[in-house]
């Protein structure tokens, strides 16, 4: 009886898995594996697996930084975590090798034969005009045969043999250049005769982007001493540059080279360099000389100048490694206490034995987490462990497998989610993203053909409204501040003319209390197209395409393939790649994280449906801190649109200086602005104070009046998008108001973050006690106090 066995092992703390199982270190596969020591029959054993570490994402960095033994243990568990194995089903859409070989002589100047397991190229026949040959990740090991064949290609200028055994020789590149002196690029490295091919190699990831607009460049491991530094002058907007992995160059011996590079990139904000150059830059920063040649630099190897040089870089790099790769082994759970759910997920790493169990679609064991209290009192004594049980017979020497994505099928994008552990085909995801963007364009074009029809004439709802409306509400603020003579708060919903509640009227409230056809409601049908973050992104995208109204967004449980393609594309271009993951319908930044880690993003899908939205890496700051603005928007009618914006707005602000350093990427008070739940706001201006600061700080670029007009137009456009896509929102019995959060970018573009149904208006009432009178009198009696009409704006 498995339950009795589990009870006894829990009671006695019997962690005896090591008697039946053992850990193997497989150097050939670069992996730990788990193997059976003795035969175990299916369903005959339950094992307790300890957890090496249980944590929440927001405390992840701090937990590691304070615990050296934990770092050491995690590094051991994650020893091979940076390795991935080839995807078992191969690459979909890839041309078979035999078909490629037939085409070789007709493929032109560039040929890609990556990942075909080619052992030699002696008998391959290439086009005589071939200039570029890519043979990444094959099995070529014979240098003489390779060099002999390449010498027969008179126009060859670039060859890529990375991840072949032949290239393991540290002298490979210099030897091949000596044999074929016409080569300009060998394994991404520039040679002394590199010329025009350099530009093609540098800019091939920026297809369609003029060089004057390219923001990032990767020169890592490219032998930059042979690179014409004046080419950087063609990139005036370059802000991210990687010149690492050129360790044979030193500032002392190559100072002129480095200074020319630095002075040719005056707008550089982030640079990746080798250790000797890093030390030099930190020294220049300490003596305040850095700004003389890199005036806008913010990050050196990902470390923020704002936070300063790390005291122990080796430790920081270990923490970075752990935070990057732990997601291969992490499991997750959420705590539930009676009817209350903790929306912030917990993550855990099993002990060495648990983490050594490999993946298989046909597992022989199953593992799940278990919260356990030895004293039966979870408030004082609680531990998270995992239990493992055998589901198929094990023989001596049997390798142990579990399904890392148990119960997740292809309907939930299983293959794409296996990218965390397997080397899945990049080409497939890149093409999926291109396909996704085409579909968005076609949807926009199709909707543009749609003509909105106004609803049939009916009695104006306001005309039928009596002088005084009875209001049923569950909102204490309305009970306290609604003092208008036109409204009376009643205790029973059946006595009310107006239902104004915090819960979903249609999905929740109506199931508790029948709604009369004569009652007004504080919710529109289909308004989830605005208040659900996934729907808001899709609504705006369908109407306006990939517009500036909202950040680029992907609904992960529908668009994961395309998102992975976008992430990989940005990675190839060395572009900024931070994303914010948001649950579809939670507020106050719950279950929300900021990351540039694809594996973390994919694993976070297990905590609930998520939208991945491009993080605003360059927000307009308030005294160095991140800020967003909360506006109250009233919706009185959908068709035709009648909407108002409350003239009083308020600011929400991070408490810590904004930066993207790995040391603070998990810090809530750096990256989030909602501080009135568990935190305290520090030095937060009200709307009037913020507008004054804005005008003083940015007088040379714009004005608050102009910025406010842009914000109003953006909000109006979002409402028009909802109207266009969901005209069935229109309802004469509905009125509502929303909290609309907006963030301004450093180039003064307002971005909608979210629409919130029934927002918390405590701060609004404190600054404007008449707010609820003004809101409801406008919505039901057409009175306009402290409000501005959005629908009358001319964009």
N, C-alpha and C positions, 0 to 999 in steps of 0.2 A: 504494500500500500504506500504509494508515493507521498501522500499527505502525512501519514504517520511517521514515515522516515524523515520528512522535512521538519515536522514538529520536534522530533527527538534531536535532530542535528542543531536546530535553532536553540533548543533548551540547553544543550550541553556545549554550544559553541564549537561544534565539530566540523572543522574545515579540513576534510580528509581527501580532497580531490587529488592531491599529490600521490596517494597510494595507488590510484588507478591510472593517472595521467602524468605525462612528463613533458617538459619544454625542450625542443630541439632548436639549435641555432644553425640554420641552413645558409652557409656562406655562398653557395652557388646561386641560390635564389635571392640572396640578401633579405632574408626574412626569418622571423621566429615562427616555429610551428609547434603544434601540440599533438602528441602521439599517445596511444593507449599502451600502458604497461602490461595490462592483463585483459582477458576477455570480459566484456560487460554486455549483458543482454539488454535489449530494448526495454524501457520502462521499469528497469530493475534498480536504478540508482538515481539519486538526486544529490548534487554537490552544491555546497555553499562557496561562492566566489567573493572574496573581499574586494572592496573598492579602495584603490590607492589614493583617489582624490575625488571629492564631490565639491562642486562649485557652481556659482552663477557667473554668467559672462561678464557682468559689470564689475565683478571682484576678481576676475581671472588674473590680470596683471599684478594686482596688489598681493594676491595670495602667493604667487610665485616669487615676487620680489622680496617678500619677508621670510621665505622658507628655503634655505639652501639645500637641505636634505630632499625636499620635494623636487627641486630642480634636478638634482642628481638622479633621483629615481625616475622622473619623467624622461630624462635624456636616455636612460637605459631602455625603458619601455618603447620609446620612439626611435630607437637606434636606426631602424630601416624604414621609418615612416616616409622618408622622402622618395622612396622607390614605388613605382607603379608597374603593374604587369600588363601586357597587351590585352586588349579587349578580346574575349574568346571567339566572338562571331566575325571578327575581321572588320574591315572598313566598308560600310555601305556606300555604294556609288563609286567606288574606286575601280578604275579600269584594270582588268586582269593583266598579269605580266605578259602572257603570250600575245595578247592584243596590242599591248604597248610595244613589244619588240617588232611586230609587223609594221607599226607606224613610225618607228624611229627615224627612218630616212625621209619622212615627210613632215616631221614635227617642227622644223625650223630652227631658230637660233637659240631657243631655251628648251631644255628637257628636264623634267622632274621624274626621277625613278626612286623616290624615297620609300623606305620600308617595304621593299620587295624581296628581302632575304637573298639578294644577289651576292654570290661569292667571288666572281671575277667578271671583268668586262671584255676579256680578250676577243670573244667572238661576236660582240655586239657591233652592228653597223650603224654609225651615226651619220647625219647629214653633214656634208662638207662645210656648210656655213655655220655650224654649231659654235656658239659663243659662251653659253652658260650651261653647265651640267651639274645637276643636284643629285647626289646619291646618299643622302642622309639615312642613317640607321639601316645599313645593310650588313653583310658579313664579309666584306672585302678585307683580305689580310696580306695578299702578295703585292709588295711594293713594285718589284721589277715589272711584273705583268701589267700593273696599273699604269706606271710611268710610260712603258713602251706604247700602250694603246693611246694615251693622251697626247703623246708626241705626234701622232698621225693626224691630229686635228689642228690645222694651221691657224684657225681663227679663234681658238679657245682662249677666253679671257678670265673666266671664273669657274672654279670647281669647288663643290661642297661635299666633303667626305666625313663630316662630323658623325660621331657614334659608329664608326667602323673600326675594326681592330687595327687596320693599317695606320690609322691616325693616332693610335695610342703612343707612338714614338714621339717624344718631345721635339725631335729634330725633323719631324715629318714635313712641316710647312717649308722650312728653309731648304730641305733636301729637294722637294718637288719644285721649288722656284729655281734652284740651281739647274735642274734638268730641263725645266720649261720656263725660260725667263720672260716669256710674253704674258704670263698669268698676272692678272691685276688683283684678284681676290682668291685666297685659298682658305677654305673653312671659315669664312666670314672675316678673315684677317686681310688687311690691305698689304700689298707688296710695294717695293720701291718704284714700280712703274705704273701704279694705279692712276687712272685718268678719268675718262667719262663714265666708266662702269661704276665708279664710286657713287655718283649721284643716283644712279638706278638702284644700287643696293641700299642706299640710305633711305630713299624715298618710296621704295616699292610698297611699304606698308601704309603709305599715305596717298594711295591712288585717288585721284579726283580732287586732291587738296593742293592749291597753289603753294609753292615753297614759302611765300610770304606769310602764309597762315599756319604753317606747321608748328605745333606747340611743344613737341617732344622729339628727342633723338637718342638712339642707342648706339654708342660707339664702343661698347664694352668688348674687350678682347679683340679689337680690330687693328692693332699695331698703329696707333694714331700718329706715330712719328712720320708715317708716309702719307698722312692725310693733309690736304691743302686747307689750312685753317680759315682761309679767306672765304671758303664755301659757307661758313657759318654766318657770314654777313648777308647771305640770301635768306636767312631765317630770323627776321626781326622780332617775331613773336615767340621765339623759343624760350620756354620757361622750365623745361625739364631736360636734363642732360646726364647721360651715363657714360663716363670714361673710365670705368673700373676695369679690372683684369688687364691692365697694362703695367704690371709690376716691375718690368725691366726699366721703366722710365722713372726718374726721380726728379723732384723739384730742384735739387742742387745741380744735377747734370743737365736737366732739360728745362730750366726755368724760363727761357725765352719761349719755348713751345707752349708751356702751360699758360704763361701770361698772355700770349697771343690768343689762345683759346678763350680765356676768361674775359678779355677785353672785347672780344667779338660777340659776346652774348650778354649785353647789359641788362636784359630783362629776365635773366635766369633766376629762378626761385628755388629750384631743387637740383642738387648735383650728387651723383654717385661716383666715388673715387676710391683708389686704393689707400691702404693705411697710411703710407708715408705722406701722401697728398692731404689726406684727412687731417693728420696732425698739423701740417703746415697751415691749413685753412683755419683750424681752431686757434692756432697761435696768432694768426692775423686778426681773428675776431676778438681775442682777448686784449690785443693791443690797439683795437679800434681802427685797424688798417684795412679790414676786409671790404668795407663799404667803398673804398677808393677804386676797386676794380670789379667787385660784384655787389653793386649797391642794393639790389633787391633780393639777395639770397636769404632764404628762410630755413632751408634744410640741408644738412650735410649727411649723406648716407642715411637719410630718414630721421636723423636727430634734429630736433628743432633748435634753432639758435635762441629762441625764447626760453627754452628749458635749460639750455647749456650743454656742454660736453658731458657725456655720461661718466660717472666716477669709475665704474667698472664695466668697460665695454664688453669684455668676454661674457660676463654675466648677462648683460642686456641682449647679446646675440643669442645666448642660450634660451632666454625667455622668448625671444622672437621665434626661434625654431620651434619651441614647444607650442606656442600659440598658433603657429601656422599649421603644424602637422597633427595636433592632438585630435582633430575632427575625424580622422580615420578610425579612432578607437573610442570616441565618446558615445555614451548613451544618454538618454534624457528622460526626465519625468517631471510632472507638476504635482504640487501638494494640494490636496482637497481636505478641508476641515468642515464637516457637515455640509452646508450648502454654499460655503465660501471656497472659491478657487483662487490659488495664487497663480496669476497669469505669467509671472516671470518664471521661466523654466529652470530647472536644475539640470546640470550635466555631471557626468561621472566617468572616471576612467577605472576600469577593472584592474585587478592586480596582474602581475606578470603572466600568470597562467591563463587568466581570462582573455588577456590581449593577444595571446599566442594562437588562439583558435582562428583558423582561416575561414574564408568565405567559400560557400558553394551554394548553387541553386538547389542542390540535393543534399541537404545537411544530415548529419547523424546525431547532432545534439541541438537543443534549443536553450536559449538563455534569455532571462528577463530580470528586470530590477525588482527589488523587494524592500520596502521600508519596514524596519523591525525594531521593536522595543523590548528589551529583556525584562523590564519591570512593568510592561504593559501600560506605560505612561509616556505618550509621545511628546508631551510638553517638556519633560525633563530628561528623557532618555530615548534617543532615536538614532538609528544608524541605517544607512543605505548599503545594501549588499545586492548581489545577484544570485540567482539560483540557476543551475544548469541541470538538465535532465537528458538522459540518453533516449533518442527516438528510433535508432537503428542499431542492430547488433554491432559491437566492436570486437575485433580480434586483436591479438597482440601485434603491435606495429601499425595498427590502423591510424591514419591521420584524422584529426578531429576537425569537423567543419560545422559551421553554423551559417544561417542565412542573415547577412548583415541588413537586408531589407525585408525582413519577414513580413508577409501579408501585404507587401507592396507589389502591385502588378504593373504590366505595361500601360494599363489605363491611368495609373499614377506616375507614368514616365520612369519606370524602373531602370531601363537601360541608361538613360541620361543620368540618373541619380547614382548609378554605379561608377560614374566618372570620379567620384571621391577616391576609389581604390584602383580603378583600371585606367589604362592609357587608352582612352576612347578617341575616335577619329576626329581631329579638329575640322577637317574639310566639311564633314557632315553638318556640324553645328554652325559653321560660318555660312554655309548655303541655306540652312534653316533660317538664320537671321535675315539674310537677303530676301528670302521668300516671305518672311513675316512683314518686312517693310513694304514689299510690293502689295501684300494683302491690305495693309493699313491705307496705302494710297488708293487702292481700288474701292475700299469701303467709303473713304472720304468722297471720292468722285461720285459714287452711287448715291450717297446721302445728299449731295449738292443738287441732284435732280429732283429731290423730293420737295413738294410745295406744301407748306403748312396751311391747313384750313382752319379758320376760326370756328369755334363751336357755335352751334345754332343759337340764335338769340333766346335769352331766358330772362326771367325776372332778376334784376340786379340784387345780389344777396344783401348788399348794404341797405338797399331800400326796404327790405323786409325786416331789418334788425330793429328791435324795440330799443327804447331809450336806455334800458338797463339790462345787462346780460348777467345771468347767474353763472359763475365759474366754478367748476370742480377742478382742483389741482392737488398734486402731491408734492409741490415745490414750496418749501418754507419761505423762500425769498418772495414769491408772488403773494403769499398770505400776508407777509409783513409789509411789502412795499406797494402793492396794488391798492391805491386809495382813491382812484378816480370814481366820481359819482356814477359813471356809466357801468360799473362792474360791482358785483357782490359775490364774495366767495361762499360757496355752500359745501356742506360736508358729504352729501351723497351724490354720486354721479347721475342717478336717475332724475335728480332735481335740477340738473344743470342745463343751460343753453350752450355752454362751451366746455369742452373737455380739453384741459391743458396739462399734460402729464409728461413725465420723463421717460416712460417706457414706450415701446413701439405700440401705437394705438391699434393698428390693424392686426398685428401678429400676436400681441400679448394682452393689452388692456381689454380688447373686445371679447376675449375668451373668459375674462373675469366678470365683465359688466357689459351686457348688451348695449349696443350703440343705437340710439334713435335716429331715424333719417332726418330729423329736424335739428339735430345737434351739430354745432360747429366743432371742428377738430384742429389740433395744432400740428397736423401732419398731412402731407400730400401723398396721394398714391404714387408709387414708383419713385419716391424721392431717394430711395437707396442709390439711384444713379448719381447722386451727389454725396451722400453721407457715408457710403462705403468707399474706402480708399481705392479698392480695385476697380469699382464701377466708375468712380470719378475720373480716374486715369483713362479708362476705356471710352467714356463719354466724350471727354475733351479730344482724345485722339481720333475718334471716329469722325468728329465734326471738323476739326482743324488740322488733323495729321499730327506730325511731330512738331508741335508749336512751342513757343516760349512761355505759354501760360502755365505749364507744369513741367517738372523734370521728366526726362525719359524714364518710362516705367514698363515693367514686365510683370504680369500676373503669373507667378511661378508655377502654380499647379495647372496652368494651361499653356504657358509660353516658355517653359524651362529650356527647351532646345534652342529657341531663338536667343534667350538670355545668355546661355553659355557661349553661343556664337559671338554675341556682342562683347562679353567679358574677354574672350580670347582675342578678338580683334583689337580691343583697346590694349590688351597686354602686349600684343605683337608690336603695337605702335608706341609702347612705353607711355601711353596716355594715362591720365589720372583715372583711377579705377575704384574709387570708394563708392559704396552703395549703402543705402539705408533700407533695412528690411522692416516692413510694417505689417501687422495683422490687418485683415480687411476691415474689422469693425470694433477696434478697441481704441480708447482715448488715453490721454495723459502719458503717452510714450511707453505704455505697457507692452512687453514682449517685443520691443523695438531695439535694433542694434545697428551700429555703424561698422562696416568692415570692408576690407579689400581682398578678402580671402574667399575664393570660389568654393572651396570645400566646406567652409563654415556656412556659406549661403545655402548650399544644397542641403546640408544637414539640418539647418533651421526650418526646413519645410516640415520636419517631423514634429515641430511644436505647434503646428496649426497653419492654415492657409496664409500665405504671405504675398505681398507685392514687393518687388525689388525696384527701388527708385534711385536714380542717379543722385548721389549725395552732392549737396551744394558745397564744393570744396573751397569756394571763394565767396562767402557771404559778406555783405556789407556789415562791418562790425561797429559796435558801440563801445568806444574806449577799449578796444581790443577783445571784446567779448561778443559771442554770438547772440543775435536778437531776432525774434520774429514778432509780428504785430497781430493782435486779435481784433477783428472787426465784427460787429453785429449787423447782420443783413436780414432784412424783412422781405418775405415773399408773400405778396397779397394776391397775385393772380399770375397764372402761367401763360394763358392765351387770351388776350395779348399780355405780354410781360409787364408786370407792375411790381417793382422792387425798390427798396429803400435801404440806405446805409446809415447807421447810427453815427452821428458826428463825433461822439466820444469813442476813442479806441484806446487800447492799452498795450503795453509792451510786455514781453516775456523774455527772460534773458538767462544765459548760462552764467554761473558764478565764477568759473575759471577762465583764464585767457584761452582763446580759441587757437588750436593748432592740430596738426595731423600726425604728430609724433606717436610711434608705437607705444610709448610709455603712457600716453593719455587716451589712446583710441577707445579704451573701455570705460573711460571716466564719464559718468553721467553728467556731472556739472560742467564739463567742457563742451559736450556735444548736444545736450538737450536743454530746453528752456522752460519746461514746466517744473517749477520748484515749490508749488504750494501744496504738494502731497509728499510729506516726508523730508522735505528740504526747506530752506528759508531763502527768500530772495535777498540779494545784496545789492544795494544802490541801483534800484530799478526806476527809471524815469516814467512819469505818466505821459500820456499822449502829447500834451502841450509842450512839455519839457523836451520830449524826443524830437518834435517838429522843429523846435528852436535849435537844438543841437545839430540836427540835420542841415538846416540852413547855414549855420556857422561853419560846419565841418566841410561841406561840399558846395559852397557858394560858387566855386569856379566851374563846377560841372553841371549843376542843375539846382532846382529849388524844391522845397517840400510841396509847394502848390502843384508843381509839375509832376512830382512823384506820386502824390495823392491821386491826381487825375489818372495816371497810369494804373494805379491799383484799382480804382473804381472801374475803369474800363475792362481790366482783366477779370474782375469778379462778375461784371455784367456779361462778359463773353462766356463765362462758365455757365451762368444761368441760361443764356441763349442756347448753349450746346445741349443742355438738358431739355429745353423746350423743343429743339430741333429733333433730337433723337427719341425723346419720349413725350410726345404731345399729349399722351393719355394721362400725364401728371395733372392736367387741368381739372379742377374740381371746385365748384362754387361754394362748397361747404368747408373748404380747407384754407387755413392760414398757417404760416409758420415763420420762425426766425432761426437763423443759424449762426454759429460762431465760425467765422472764416479766418483761417490762419494764413498769413502771407509772409514770405521772407524775401528780402531784396538782395540781389547779387551785387558784387562789387562794381559791376558795370551798369547798375541801376535798372535791372530788369526785375519786376515783381513776379514771384513764383507762388502759385497757390499750393499750400501744403495739405490742407484738408478743409472740408465742411463738417461741422459738428452739429448733430441734432440735439436740441434742448441743452445748450451749453451752460456751464457754470458761470453765472453772472454776478457773483459776489463782489468782485472788484468794480464792476460797472455800477452796481447799486450804491456802493460806498462812495464813488466819485460823482454819481448822478442819481440821487434818490428817486427822481421822477421817472427813471428809465422804463419801468414796467407800465406806468401810466402812458408814457409816450408811445411805447411799442404797441400795446393793445388798442389804444385809441386810434392809432394810424391804421392798424390792420382791420378794424371793424367799423370805424366811423370816419376814416379818411382825414383825420386831423394830423397835421405835420408839425411836430415840435422836435427840435434837436435831430432832425433827419434830413437826408438829401435823397432825391429820387434818382435811382440808377437808370431806370428805363428811359429817361429823357436825355441821357448822355449821348453825344455824337462821337463815336470812336475815331 
